[in-house]
């Protein structure tokens, strides 16, 4: 009985400390990132920057850049045309606004994470979702070269 009273809490303490340490390493790795991190962003990041990545998206990567007056969140993923439509609607945009020749992610923004959004032979569509007040604005560029595997590039920007 004494062994159980000591072993169970001690085991719980060791397990809790290990999980806490691993969590800190993840946060430290994300904070030290200087480019895209190839994993899904946390739910908190998606909620803060209001980027509703669609279920079933693949090749998901993200990067967060913070400054005193502005924070930007860069996300890329691959999805289908149908799920892109759902993404745009959930983000507060109109899928009909996504058009060829329309500016989405700008060159300076793309350079931050190394996106080349002007590849020869590729077709791109762009949109901008402006939100009122303190809510983040979204710039979206979609590589529509492969109709069934669209590449989506999003920059969510919050200005303080």
Residue pairs with C-beta under 8 A, 6 or more apart in sequence:
29 37
30 37
30 64
33 63
33 64
35 63
35 113
35 114
36 61
36 62
36 63
36 74
36 76
36 113
36 114
37 61
37 62
37 63
38 59
38 60
38 61
39 60
39 61
39 62
40 53
40 60
40 62
41 51
41 53
41 60
41 62
41 64
41 73
41 75
45 51
45 62
45 64
45 73
46 52
46 53
48 73
48 136
48 158
49 73
49 136
49 156
49 158
50 91
50 92
50 131
50 135
50 136
50 138
50 156
51 73
51 75
51 91
51 138
51 154
51 156
52 87
52 90
52 91
53 60
53 75
53 77
53 87
54 77
54 79
54 83
54 84
54 86
54 87
55 83
56 79
56 80
56 83
57 77
57 78
57 79
57 83
57 152
58 77
58 78
58 79
59 76
59 77
59 78
59 151
60 75
60 76
60 77
61 75
61 76
61 77
62 73
62 74
62 75
62 76
63 73
63 74
63 112
63 113
64 71
64 72
64 73
64 74
65 71
65 72
65 73
65 74
65 112
68 160
69 159
69 160
70 157
70 158
70 159
70 160
71 157
71 158
71 160
72 109
72 112
72 155
72 156
72 157
72 158
73 136
73 155
73 156
73 157
74 109
74 112
74 113
74 153
74 154
74 155
75 152
75 153
75 154
75 155
75 156
76 115
76 151
76 152
76 153
76 154
77 151
77 152
78 149
78 150
78 151
78 152
79 87
79 150
79 152
80 148
80 149
80 150
81 147
81 148
81 150
84 95
84 98
84 142
84 150
84 152
85 95
87 152
88 94
88 95
88 97
88 98
88 127
88 129
88 140
89 95
91 129
91 138
91 140
92 129
92 131
93 127
93 129
93 138
93 140
97 127
98 125
98 126
98 127
98 140
98 142
99 125
99 126
99 127
100 123
100 124
100 125
101 126
102 125
102 126
102 127
102 128
103 126
103 128
103 139
104 124
104 125
104 126
104 127
104 128
104 139
104 140
104 141
104 142
104 153
105 115
105 117
105 126
105 139
105 140
105 141
105 153
105 154
105 155
106 139
107 117
109 139
109 155
110 116
110 117
110 141
110 153
115 153
117 124
117 141
117 143
117 153
118 124
119 143
121 145
122 143
122 145
123 143
123 144
123 145
124 141
124 142
124 143
124 144
125 141
125 142
125 144
126 139
126 140
126 141
126 142
127 139
127 140
128 137
128 138
128 139
128 140
129 137
129 138
129 140
130 137
131 137
131 138
134 158
135 158
136 156
136 157
136 158
137 156
137 157
138 154
138 155
138 156
138 157
139 154
139 155
139 157
140 152
140 153
140 154
141 152
141 153
142 150
142 151
142 152
142 153
143 150
143 151
143 152
143 153
144 150
145 151
